[in-house]
Amino acid sequence: MSLPTSRPDATALITGASAGIGTELARQLAARGHNVTLVARRRERLEQLGEELRRAHGVAADVHVCDLADDAARTKLIVAVKAGERDVDVLVNNAGYGSFGKFHELELASETGMVRLNVLALQELTGAFLPDMVARGEGAILNVASVAAFQPIPSNASYGATKAFVHSFSEAISAELAGTGVSMTSLCPGPVATEFGEAAGVGDLESQLPGFMAQSAPDVARTGIEAMVKGKRSVFPGIGPRAAAFGGRFMPRTLLLPLAARATSRALRDRD
């Protein structure tokens, strides 16, 4: 088993904990008795969640308000957590956002900010806490990737590329960690009923999907935690995302790219 047993002097650090999958991961880890360290930009939501988890499960719930796309803020967070009284024995890199539109028409600052959050913050937090896990001989890291990792997606180019990094990075390090007692898991959901679509500017995109692709944040979180327990390298929440990833990996690009372009164009038209 790779997910460590909960202990009073340890904590599970969860980024993007103020909504969606991140909130559900925090709830389910706390229900298993893990102390949690909640990280996001929205203080009020974090404090409400922290109070909920303390009352419901009797765990410690520390709150850190941080814009992880900001280099200085990210460094300050790492220093503060390392100076705390609890070891990080579980790390969940969930924070991230996406965008829809032709790259040359999108705001460049937002696109580069996405790379800093989805890629650089994940890499830096992993580098900050993984060595101590290996030294202790136990720990688990869950990186939230996406089925978008498995194919280029026109009008979603930066997001898909960031998730391709997350998945490749996670699988490679998972192999490096063999025999250490520490696991790294890439969680690859499809579209989930969260605030993601609204933040990405495509509204309720999930409602346009076929039923077999429908996923809820609690189900995705449960799949990720069970994968950590088993020390899995990667996991797909359901047959829909698995089939989409398989198709994206093996379908010829000459067929895939026009299909993907039509799908994203339709989502953009519906937004307008």
N, C-alpha and C positions, 0 to 999 in steps of 0.2 A: 504494500500500500504506500503511495507516494504523498497523499495529502496527510500532513502531520497530524497527530492527535492534538487537540486543543490543550493549551497550557496557560497558566496565568501570566507568565512572563513573555508571551509571544502574541503577535497580532497578524491579521490578514489585511494588507494594504490594498485598497480597491480604488482605482481611478475612475473618473466619470461616474461617481456613486450617486449623483443627485437625481438620476432619472433612468428609466428603461432597464436594460440588462444589468447595468451597474448596481442599481438599487436592489434588484432581485438577487443578485449575487451576494450582496451584503446581508440581506435578510436570511438567505439560506445558509450562509456560512455562520452567521450569528446563531441560528437555530441549532447548528451542530456544536455550539459552545465556543466558537472562536471569537476572541476579541477582534474588533475591526478598527481600521484606520481609514476614514472616509475622506476622499480627495475630490474636489471639483471646484468650480468657480462660484456656485450659488450657495452662500452661507446659510440662508434661511432654510433651504431644503435639506442641507446636510445636517443642520442642528435638529430639525424635526425628525429626520431619519435616525440620528444618533439617539435621541430621546426614546423613540419607538423601540429601538433594539435593546437599550438598557432596561426598559420596563418589561419587555416581553421575554427576554432571555437572560438578564442579569450579567451581560457581558460589558466590558469596557468598550466604549465607542468614542474614539478620538476624531476630531474634525480639523481638517486643514484646508483652508480656502486657498486655491492656487490655480493660476493660469499656466498650465503645463507647457503651452507653446512659448512661454516667455523664459528665456535661458536663465536669467537671474532668479526668477521666482522658483524655477525647477530646482536650481542649486540650493536655494534656501530651504525648500521642502525636504530635500534629501538630508541636509545637515540637521534639521529639526527632528526628523524621524529617527535618524541614527543616534541622536543625543537622548532620545526618549528611554523609558524604562523597560520597553518591550522589544524583543527581536522581531524582525519581519520574517516569518517562516512561510507565509503565503503571499504571493504578489499577483494581483490581477490587473493587467494592463488593458483596460476597457475604454478609456477616454478616446474620443475621436469624432470626426465629423466628415461629411461628404459635400459634394456640390454636383449640380447638373447644368450642362451648357457647353457650348464649344469653348475650348480652352482660350482661344484668342479673344473671346468676348467676355470672359470672366475676370473678376478683379484679381490681379496678380497677388496682392498682399494676402488675400484670403486663401489662395491656392498654395502659396509658400507656407502660410501659417498651418495649413492642413498637413503638410509634410513634416513640419516641426512637431506637431502634436501626434499625428498617427505613427510617425516613424522615429524621429529623434528622441522624443520623450520616452517612448517605449524602450528604445535601445539603452538610453541612459539610466532609467530606473532599473532595468535588468542588470546592467553593469554595476550599479551601486549596491544591489542587495544579493545577487547571485553568489558572489564569492563567499560571503558569510554562511549562506545555506550549505554550500559544498563543504566548507570547513567544519560545520556542525554535523554533516552527514544526513541532513533531512531538509526537505522543503519542496514547495510546488509553485510553479509559475503558470498562470493561464493568460495567454495572449489572445485577445478577441480579433480574429481576422474576418474573413467573409468569403462567400462563394465568389465574390468579385475578384478574389485573388487568382482565379484560375483562367482568366481570359481578359484581353484588353476590352474596354467598354467605351465606345465613342460617346461623347457628351458626359462621361463620368471618368475621364482619363486619369486625373490625379488620384482620385479615391481608389480606383482599381489598382493603380501602381503602388500606392502605399500599402494596400492589403496584400499584394503579392510579396512585398518586402516582409511584412509581418509573418506570413505563412512560411516563406523560405527560411528566414532567420530562425523561427521557432523550431522547424523540423531539423535544421542543421545542429542547433545547440542541443536539442533533445538527444541526438546521437552522441554528441560530445559528453553528455552527462551520464551515460551508461555506467552503472556500478557505483555511482556517487551517493545514491539515496535521494537524489533530487530529480524532479521531473519538470519538463516544459511541454505544455500542451497548446496547440493551435485550435481554437474554437472557430468553426466556419459556418455561421448561420446564413440563411438567405434573408430577405427583407423581413423585419420584425415589427409588430405593432407598437412602435415607440414614437418619440418626438423626432426621430432621425429624418423622416421624409419632409416634415415641415421645416426643419432647420436647413435641409439641403435645397429647399425651394420647390419641392414637387408635391407638397401637400400630402394627402392620404394615399400615397402610392400603393401601400400594402393592400388596400381594398380592391385594387384592379387585378390582383394576382389570382391564379387558379387555387382551388381549395387545398390541393396537396402541398402547396408552397407556404401555406399559412402557418405562422409560428407566433407564439406568445413569449414575452420576456421571461416569465417564470419557467416555462419549459426549456428555453435556451439556457438559462442559468443552471437549471437542474442538470442538463446534459453536460455542461462544462464542469460542474463540481464532481459529478460521477466519473468523468474522464480523468480529473485530477486524482481521485481516489484510486483509480486503476493504473495511473501513470501512463496514460495513452499519449502518443505523439501528436495525434490530431483527431478531431471528432466533428461529425456533421449532425446537427439536430434534426433528424428525420430523413426520409427517403427523397423528398423534393430537393433540398440543398445538395445531397450526395449526387443525385442524378444531374443536377445543373453543373456541379463541379466536374463530374466525369465528362459531360458533353463539352464543357469549356476547355478541358485539357486535351481532348482527342479529336474534336471536330476541326477540319481544315479551316484555316483563317479566312480563306476566300468565301466560305459559306457562313462562318460565324460572324464576321465583322458586319456584313450587311444586315443580318438578323438583329444583332445587338444595336446597330444604329437605328433601325426602325423602331425597336422597343423603346429606346430612350427618347427618340423624337416624338413618339406618341405620348409619353409621360410629360414631355415639355409642352406639347400642344394642349394637353388636358390642364396643365397648370395655368396656361394663358387663357 
